[in-house]
């Protein structure tokens, strides 16, 4: 127990009232000085000095009739609102104030200096209040005695903290305006006079609230709602003022609110958040006005505990396979980890966000990344893109990624899926914030024609992902832990750190199961020469090792249909089901040529097939017409029919005349010797 300790007498004691707090000022020379502070919202601050015999006080302490409060306040009751904040920082919120609060409390300490230099003499006096009154009268300028005593006792009882002397200005303006309904509150109107306007009676307040409820809505403004309220609720009309401006008037002389009165009552009733959501919508309020609710990474502890997926479109449009036409932009689906921030998977589709792109993203996430990149002809090490496996929790938006077809072939299903609201990017901010940002060029519409084919553009996006995983700054996700101090702040390094600690919730899946679950099923044609997708042939050593091609050659059926799987953006490789086994096949060249020609998308292969179908359709009549043309030209040149021979029975006779003619003909043709 020390100077300033707060005490209670639970059941009262001597001159101490039950339940009221007291502060110990001094316990010395057979006398105890206690202080009772009062003050608050509607109570003027004051300090009352109570004296008690030392024996009586200590008896009360020992018998628990006087107890020490468990919670000791740091400031007087009229400053209780500042208990949890630093009062010295208040001035930072008042940059334009004419006088700072710091200077106010310093001025009061200076006034108290004469009393603070003789504390013992004052407190040892028979009547400390009388001594303080004498010092207050001797000050220049003379001080109010009651206020001087309050400052002195407050300063001593609250740890000689200068901020205990802060004036309670925060309690100003808290009177009940409805107690003065006819009094015009607020600052004066400079244009129309000091008493222009009305006070806010209850019926005026009710009219403001009715008008708000009736006329508020998305796309409205506070001013437009006020204007409609003045017309339909208060039935005001407009008149011209001496300034040539318009102003409101109520024909029946009834009171009506000013704009600021209307705004104040609406905000007082509904709150700023509700008003902003009503006018601007939930998404804009959350994105621009609402305070941050924390980072998404705060909700996870392990890798792949939660993953977000979303799509973006490439700014370039790829070059078409036939005649260099312009194809639609690629839609790129990315899956991103909440904890490490690493991009875990990538999928593609043409022209729009499609379910197949989300499934391709899950396929790339599930399999080893050196295997996945090899499908596009990209060579990497596993540590360049280290994640393998599926997440336990996947968040997507209300688009193709939310379809049941996403995981219809995967058993077990993804345990938990979350669907974010439409048009709400902050609901999946982890992946949205990692999308590439394009500079918008103002003016006429434009597009960028890429010189890259679809597969090359897809490879560019894979390289972009790899670059992001090794260059993005994830410092905000780094907890100050000793062994994290030397870890680079990129996503791949952060992944490696937590993966070494076995903090990885990945769900493992084999490559074969991932192919069956997430890639596009396709019907393939099998002949003795291999597996065909349109005009592209596929083969592998594993397929040759089976006897299916040999059996097909011996079979009267030359072509059979088999089930396969393909990656839409690159059909350099296919998978086919043969005798219950999934085989990986490679596209084959028709002649010795550049193998880069084999890297095609399914759309390019379809485009090739459609074009070749048109050409083949025209080639049939061409064959007949060209044959007829050849026959006619020959007959015109020779003068005889193409079929000029006649059928004779038996063998031709070899007489001397025939042998001589044969020798003459041979002399003018090959001139060579007869083959042995």
Secondary structure, 3 states (H helix, E strand, C coil): CCCCCEEECCCCECCECCCCCEEEEEEECCEEEEEEEECCCCCCCEEEEEEEEHHHHHHHHHCCCCEECCCCCCCCHHHHHHCCCCHHHHHHHCCCCCCCHHHHHHHHHHHHHHHHCCHHHHHHCCCHHHHHHHHHHHCCCCCCHHHHHHHHHHHHHCCCCHHHHCCCHHHCCCCCHHHHCCCCCCCCECCCECCCCCCCCHHHHHHHHHHHHHHCCCCCCHHHHHHHHHHHCCCEEEEECCCCCEEEEECCCCCCCCHHHHHHHHHHHHCHHHHHHHHHCHHHHHHHHCCCCCCHHHHCCCECCCEEEEEEEEEEEEECCCCCCEEEEEEEEEEEECCCCCEEEEEEEECCCCHHHHHHHHHHHHCCHHHHHHHCCCCCCHHHCCCCCECCEEEEECCHHHCHHHCCCCCCCCCEEEEECCCCHHHHHHHHCCCCCCCCCCCCCCCEEEEEEHHHHHHHHHHHHHHHHHHCCCHHHCCCCHHHCCCCCCHHHHHHHHHHCCCECCECCCHHHHHHHHCEEEEEEEECCEEEECCEEEECHHHHHCCHHHHHHHCCCCCEEEEEEEECCEEEEEEEEECCEEEEEEECCCCCCCHHHHCCCHHHHHHHHHHHHHHHHHHHHHHHHHHHHHHHHHHHHHCCCCCCCCCCCCCCCCCHHHHHHHHHHHHCCCCCCCCC
